[in-house]
Amino acid sequence: MSRRLERGDRLVLASHNAGKLAEFEQLLAGTGVELVSAARLGLPEPEETADSFAGNAALKAHAAAAASGLPALSDDSGFCVRALVGAPGLYSARWAGPGRDFSVAMQRVRDAVAASADPADTRAWFISVLCLAWPDAEARSFEGRIDGSFAWPPRGGNGHGYDPVFVPDGDTRRFAEMDDAEKNAISHRARSFALFAAGCLPER
């Protein structure tokens, strides 16, 4: 049987992103697992040098687990636009600049799409890869994806990152126009989290 977390365990979220922390706190509610952020523990943010979402997720999870002595969960996710051949992708956060201003990032995506070879192609998707790493270096990864379209202008005040410009297939609203429960039921992170929950969270 695969190694699982147990009720009462502390789990480090290997992220300094407050939006991700709030999202994972909701996802873990009722599991009996206590989530603590890397920022709260004063853990450094490792440089994301891998060439894939899975690689960056593993890098962050292993670093947090080794530094804290606790199991650590990391998420590496990105917004991908077909007209940009999958960009910003791995560099989604970097497109927001050093101040992590995603209004800048969203405008940059719009400008890049307008200048692309096929500006009418609005297909887009989000990817999320979760990695659970233990202090002894054992680890497992889980990938989720949701497809939809890039939409301009940005709308909605909920969510974070590129949520104001993404419309998931089957809906007419941006992620940022949905409440947390609606988004968390269908998002890329919800899908990777469902796989993680089935394999790693305490059995009910």
N, C-alpha and C positions, 0 to 999 in steps of 0.2 A: 504494500500500500504506500502511496506517495506521502511524503512528510507534510504534516498540516500544522497550522497554528492552533493553539488551544485557547479556550475562554480564559481571560485574565492576562494573556500575553500582551506585551507592549510591542508595537510595530512602528518603526521609523518610516515616515514618508520622506524619501530622499528628494526633497524639493524645497525651494524657498519661495515658491509661488503661492500666494495666499488664496487665489482662486481655486487652484488644484486642491489645496488643503481643505477648503470648505466643501468641495465636491466629494472628496474621499471620506470626509467625516460623515456626510449623509449616506454614502454608499455602505459604510461600515456600521451604521447605526443598528443596534440590536444584535450584533454578532458576538459581543463580549470581548472584542479585541480593542485595546486602547491605542489610538493613533497619536503619535507625537512627531512634530515636524523636525526636519534637519535644522531649520533656523532656530527653533527653541533650544536645541541641544548645542547650538553653536558650531555645527559641522560645516566645513568648507564646501563650496560647490566645485566639484571636479570639472576640468575642461572636457567638453564633449568632443572627442577626437575621432570617434568611430565613424564608419561610412554607411551606417544603417540605423534605423530606429531601434532595432533589437540590440545592436552593439552599444549604442549610447545608454539605453535602459540598463543593460548589464553593468556597464562601467559605473553608473551612478549608484545602483543598488549595492554592488560589491564594496564601493568606497564607504557608503554609509554604514553597512553592516560591520565592516572591519573597524571603523572609527568608533562606533557606539557599542559594539558587543551585543547588539540586538538584531533580530531579523529586520530587513529593510525592504520596502516596496518602492520601486521607482516607476515613473511613467515617462516615456519619450513619445511625444506626439507631434503631429504637424498637419498643416493645411496644404493641400496639393491641388494645383490647377492644371488641367490638361493643356490649355493653350500655352502654358509656361513649362511644358514637359515635366510636370510634377513639382515645380517650384511653387512657393518657397520651401516646402518639404522639410528636410532636416534643419534648414536654417530659418524656420518660421519665427522663432524668438529673436534671432539676430536681425531680421528685417524690421523689427520694432526699434532698433537702435539701442544704445547703452541705457537710455531711460525707460526701456520697455514700453514705449508709447505705441499702442497698437492702432491708433488712428493714423499714425505715420505708416505703419506696415500695411494697413488696408488700402491707403491711397497709393502706396508703392505697387501693390498688386494690380490695382485698377490701371495705373499708368503703364505697367508692363504688359497687361492684357491688351490694352489699346494699341500698343506698339508691336504686338506679336504678329506672327504670320496668319493667325486665324482669330481675330478679335471677337468674332461672333460665337466662338466655342466657349460656353460658360460652365462646362462640366468641371466638377471639383469634388474633392473628398477629404475626409479627415482620417488619419491613421493613429492608433494608440497601441503601443506595446508596453505591457507591464512586465516587470521582472521582480520576482521575490528572491532575495539572496539571504543566506544565513551566514553567521560569523565564520563558520567552517568552510565557506565558499561554495556550498551546495546552492543551486539556483534553478529556477524554472521561469519560462517566459510565455506570455499569452498575447495574441494580437487581435485587435478589433478594428473594423473599418465601417464607415458610413458614407454613402455616395449621395451627391446632390448637385447643387449648382452655386456658382459665385453670383451674387446679386448686388447691384449698386443702386442707390446709395445705402450706407449702413443704416440699420433700423434696430430699435430695441435697446433696453437698458440693463438687461440681465446677462448672465454668463460672463465670459472673459475672452481675451484673445480675438480671434477672427469670427466669433459668433455672430456679430451684427451683419456679416456679409455672406453667410452660408444658409441656404435653404435646403433642407434634407428632402430627398425624394419622397413623394407622397404627401407633402405639406406645402403650404404657401407662405409660411412664416419663417423668418430667420430664427436660428437657435436663440438669439438674444431677445426674441419676442415671446419665447416660451418660459413658463415658470420652471423652477429647478426640477420638480418631479417629472414634468413632461420631457424635458431634455434628457434627464438621467435615465429615462426608460428606453431611449433609442440611440443615444450617442455612441460614438466610437469607443469612448472610455467605458461606457456601460457594457458594451459588448466584450471588451477585453476583461473587464472586471467580472462579468458573469462566468467566464472561463476560469479566472483566478479563484473566484468564490467556490466553484464546483470542485476545484482541485486542491485548494489550500486552506480555506477557512474551516472553523470548527463545524463538525457535522451536527445537524440539529436533531 
